[in-house]
Amino acid sequence: MYQSFMILLTFATLLTFINYRYLKLPLTIGLMIQGILISIIMIGVRHYLPFNFAIIPDLVEKIDFQDFLMNGILSFLLFAGSIHIDIKNLNKERVPVLVFAIIGTLLSTIIIGTLSYYVFSLIGLSIPILYCMLFGALISPTDPIAVLAIFKDYNVRKDISTTIEGESLLNDGIGIVVFITILHLIKGGMESFSYTETLLLFLKEAIGGVVFGAGLGLIAVLFLKNIKHDSKSAVMATLVVATGGYALANYLDISGALSMVAAGLIIGNWVNKSATKDTKNLLDSFWEVIDTIFNSSLFVLIGMMIIVIVDPSDMNIGAAVLAIVIVLFGRFASVLLPYIIVYKPHKSFPFINFKIITILTWSGLRGALAFALALSIDDSYNKNFFVFITYCVVAFSIIVQGLTIPKVIKKMKI
């Protein structure tokens, strides 16, 4: 595992350099493109040099992607993202953020799951409705990393960028909770389904995670206040929160993802307000580096894994194209309805602003979390099929949507 990760990190560093020096794209987009190129090269190696290709599966199999992300680095990524958010701006947009993250994610899951069930059945794919809902849950969380960098370059309205950033942090946790809830239903069978038990499970995971994370963040702030001038100890304290706190949350069967978001927001708020300049600079630099290292590694690993895990017979291009269309429609609908809920009652918003809806829809990129959740599906639940279409949706959203969003922003003039 250690050697495999070091090789992966070396590749990620090399591709990051290539992107910085030659491609000059937002990092996530550049790495996704290079990851696809790696997949194409490996297809050629597998066909013409099968002996050399045998080395790749051994390297990849030593890294359990699902475990690597969900139980390894997800806590770091979520904590790193939330600690940099300006809580003042987030508080101003708290209603849209919560509505888009909670109601939007649930709507997206239902819409994508239902449409997938009927559309896939039309092309001869008989997939149970709950498995389609599982796909809806795993593909609904959004990843704003590439988009926010573009937003800064084009000075997109602060309320929109804050809403997208806050939504993406929260809907990761919400999406995981919904995914786990549906997984429980599949394993228990619909005959054992109970609205009360399902709701309690959801509330325990979601609310329990937020409350636990907030408490963890407050305890960490008390500690940080007492070591205010010790920058290195402050970094170590945040590391303990991101590792021990996440592990404890999972042990308590509550959402570790939401715990990290809540803890990161509280700690980040204290750092921005009260930390010394040296402590703030060190914490910012440290968590930016952690975020870059792990994100780079994830996208390189995705490129290596897709060709090793998924058999060519499971690569249904038609279904993948339909899935992309379904996910885009699901995003549009799950943005439109919350927008109406949030803004329609206000006299200052008498009409639906489809320019904002378009930007919110097109900026809903998918990331590595969706791929990890797809990998966690059991083999008997059409795992390879869902892994492939998830990969295609993620690749399309990051490359096509990510590269064209500047044009959309210019067109919408927001």
N, C-alpha and C positions, 0 to 999 in steps of 0.2 A: 504493500500500500504506500509506504513512504517513498520508495524509489519511483513508483508510478507517478505519484504526485509531483516529485521533483522534475521528472521528464515532462509532465504536463505543464508545470510552471515555466520551464525553459521554453517550451513551444509558445506559451501564452506571452512571454516576454518578447520573444522574437517577432510574433505577429503584431504585438502592440507597437513595437519599433517600426515595422513595415507600414502599419497604418499611419503612424505619426509622421514618418519620413516621406512616404510616397502617396498613400491613398488620401490622407488628410480628411478623413470622415469622422463623425462622432464615433467614439470608441466601440460602442455596442454594435453599430451598423458595420463598421470596418471588420470587426471580429466575426460577425455573422457571415459576411460575404466570404471571408477567408476560410471559415468553417465549412461552408458549402464547397469551396474549391478543394479542401482536404477530402471531403466525402467523394467528390468526383475522381480525384487522384487515387483514392483507395479502391474505388470500383475498378479502375484500370489495373491497379496492382493485383487485386483479387483475381482478375481475369487472365492477366498475362504472366504474373509472377506469384502464383499461389503459395509457394514456399515462403517468400518474404512477407506475404500478407498474414501468415500464421502468427507472426510476432505481435500484430496489432490487437487481436482479440485478447491475448494474454495480458497485454498492457492495460486494456480497457476494463477487463473483468476483475482486475485487482482493485479497481475503484468502483464501489457501488454508488452510482450516480444519485439514486434516490436517497440513500443514507448519507452520502457526502453533502447533499444540499439540505435535506430536511433535518438531519440530526447533527450536521457539521457546521455549515457556513451560513445557513439562512439567518440565524440569530445575528451574526455579524453584519450581514447585508441590510437587514431591517433596522438594526440599531444605528448603523452608519448613516442610513437614509434619514431617520427621524431626528437624530441629534443635530442635524444641520438645518432643520426647518425652523423658520421664525414663527414662534408660537403666537405672536401678536397678529401676524397676517392670517395664520390658521384660525385663530379665534374669531376674526372678522368674518371668515367664510365657513364657520363651524357647521351651520345648518346645511348649506349645499354639500359640504364634504361628507357629512354623516348620511344625508339622504342619498347621494350618489353612491357612496361606499356600501351602504346596507341595502337599501331598496333596489338600487341599480344592480348590484351583484346578484341579488335574489331573482330579480326580473330577467337578467341576462341568462342565468342558469336555466330558468323555466322556458324562456323563449328559444334559446339555442337547443336545449334538450328536446323540446317538443318538435321543432322544425327538423332536427336531425333524424328523429325517429321516422317521421313521415317521408322526408326527402330520400333518406337512405333506402327505405322500403320500396320507393318508386323505381330505384335502380337495381332492385333485387337483393339488397342487403338486409337480412332479417336480424335486427339488433334490438333486444328488449328495451323498453322505454326507460327503465331505471339506469341502464348502462349509458343511454344517450344523455340522461340527466347528469350522470357522472362526468361525461365529457363537457357538458354545459358548465358544471361547477369548476372544473380544472382550467378551462379556457377563459373564464370570465375575469379573473384578476388581471390588472394592467401593470405595465412596467414603464415608468416615465423617464428613465435615465437619458435616453437619446433625445427625447422630445424636449425636456426642460433646458438642455444645452442649446437647442435651436431656438426655443422661446426667448432666451436671454439675448441671443444675437439679433432677434427681430423685435425686441421690446414689446412682447405680447402683454396685454393687460394683466396686472398683478393678480386680480381676483380669479382670472381663468387659470393662470399657472399655479396658483396656490391651491385651487380646487382640484386640479389634476394631480398635483403632488400629494396632497393630503388623501385624496380618494385612493390613489394607488398604494399608499402605505397601509391604509385600513383594509382595502378590499383583498389584499394578500391574505390577511388573517381571516376575514369573513369567508373568502373562497375556500380556504383550507377547512374551516369549520363545516361549511355546507358539504364539501367533498366527503369529509369523515362521516357526517350524518347520513348521506345517501349510501355510503359504503356499509354502514350499520344496517340500513334497511335491506340492502341486497343480501347481506350475510344472514340476517334474521328472517328474511322472507316477508312478503307483503301480508301474509296472514297474521304475523305478529306485530303489524304496524299499529302504532298508537300516536295520535296527534299530540297528546299530553307528553308522553315520553320523548318524542322527537323534539318538541319545543323545549323541554327541560334540558335535553342534551345540548341543543344549540345555545341556550342561554348560559348553561354552565361553562361551555367552552368559550363563548364570546365575552360575556360580562365578567366571568371569573378571570379570564385572561387580562382584561383591561384593568380590573381592580387590583389584581396581583401585581401587574406591571407598574401601576401608579404607586402602590405601596413600596415596591422595590426601588423605584426612582426617588421617592422621598427619603428613604433610608440612605441611599447612595449620596444624595445631596447633603444630608447631615454629616456624613463622613467627609465629603469633599470640602465642606466649610472648615473642618478642623485641620485639613492639610492644604489649605488655600495656596500656600507658596511652594508646595512640593509638586511640581508638574509631572514628574515621573510616577509618583504614587497615584496621582489623579488618573493617569492613563491606565495603570494597573487596576484601579477601582472600577473603571468602566469595562475593562476586560472581564472582570469577575461578574459584573452584571450581565454581560452578553453571553457568557458561558454558563456559569452556575445558575443564574436566574432562569435562563431558557431551559436548562436541564430539570430544574425543580418544577417549573411550570408543567412540563411534559409529564413528570412523575405524578403531579397532582391531577392529571387528565384535564387540564385547561389549556387554552390556546397560548403556546409559547410565542407564536408570531405576534399576536396582539399585545402580549406582555412586553415584548421588546420595543414595539412602537410606543406604547404608553411610557415605559421607562425612559426611552430615548428622548421623547418630547420634554419630559420633566427635567431630565439632566441637562439637555441642550438649552432649555430656557434659563437654568441657573448659570450655565457656562457663559452664555451671551450677556447676562446681566451682571454677574458678580465675580466671575473668575478673573485671575490676573491675566495680563496680556500674554505672558509666557505660557501659562497653562492653556489658555484658549488656543493659541497658535499651535502648540504641540498636539492637543486633542484633535483639532481640525485636520492637521497634516497626517496624523496617525490614522484616523478613520477614513480619510480620503484614500490613503495608500492601501489600506485593508480592502476597501470597496473596489478599487481598481484591480488588485491582485485576484480576488475571488471572482469578480465578474469576468475578467479575462479568462481565467481557468475554466469557468463554466461553459463559455461559448466555444472554446477549443474542444472541450470534452464532448459537447453535444455533437460537433462535427465528426468526431471520431466514432461516437457511439451509434449514430443512426444507421450507418452502413454495416456495423457489426451485429447489432441486435435485430434489426428488421430484415426479414427475408424478402427478396424481390417479389415473391408471389403475394406479399401483403401490401405492396406499394400500389394502391389503387388511386391513380392520378385523378380520375373522374370524381371520386368521393372527396379527395383533397380539395379540388376546385370548388365543389359544392359546399364543403365545410368552410372555406374562406368566405364565400358569399353569405352563408348563414351567420357566421360570427360577426361579420360587418353589419348585417341587418340587426342582429341581436344587440350589438353595441349601440346602434342608432336608436332603437326602441327603448333600451334601458337607460339612455341618456335623455331622450325626449320626455318620457313620463316623469322622471324626477325633476326635470327642469320646470315642467308645468306645475308640479307640486310646490316647488320652492318659490317660483317667481310669478305665477299667474295671479295669485291673490293681491299682488301689489299693483297699485295704480301706475307706478313708474314703469311697469312692464306690461302694457296692455296687449302686446302681440308677442308671439313666439319668435325669438331671434334665431333664425335658421343658420345664420353665419356662425354663431356660437355653437349651435348644435353640431354643425359640420366639423368645426375644429375639435370639439370634444369627442366626436365619433372617430375622426381620422387620427387623432393623437392617442387613441386607445391601443397602444402597442402591447403585444404579449411577450413574456420573457421566459427565463429558465425555469421558473416555478411551475408553469404549465407542463413543461416537459418532464419534470421530476414527478409530478402527480400522475402523469400518464404512465410513467415507468412503475409506479407503485400499484397499478391495477394488476389483479391476478391474471395469469395466463389464460384461464378459462373464461375471462370476461372480454375477449377480443383485444387483449393487450396490444399486440403488434399493430393492429389496425389503428387503434387510437393513438399509439406512439407516432405512427407515420403521419396521420392527418394533423396531429398536434404540431409536429415538427414543421409541416408545410405552412400551417397558419402562423406559427411564430416567425418563420423565415419571411413570409410575405409581409407580415405587419412590420417587422424591423427594417427590412430592405426597401420594399415598395412604399409603404406608408412613411417610414422614417426619412427616406430620400425625397419624397414629394411634399412633405408637410410644409417646407418653406414656401412652395408655390401656393399651397392652400391658404397659408397665412397672408401672403401678398394679395391673393384674390379676395379674401374675406375682409381685409383691411381692419383687423381687430387689434 
